[in-house]
């Protein structure tokens, strides 16, 4: 597997992992994505819909976002 890089995260403290927010309504798909990203050394947060994603981004903006483009909401 290739290494995953998140650009634009240069203002983070040294040694801090990049934060990725996974937005996916299907739990088994969300689990697989989270597991893969965590294995790459990323800090992964997850939500199951658009409203939850917007709230989470307002609270603590992620460095990157993985978004299911066919969410029901």
Helices and strands as residue ranges (DSSP letters): E 19-23, H 27-39, E 43-47, H 50-59, E 64-67
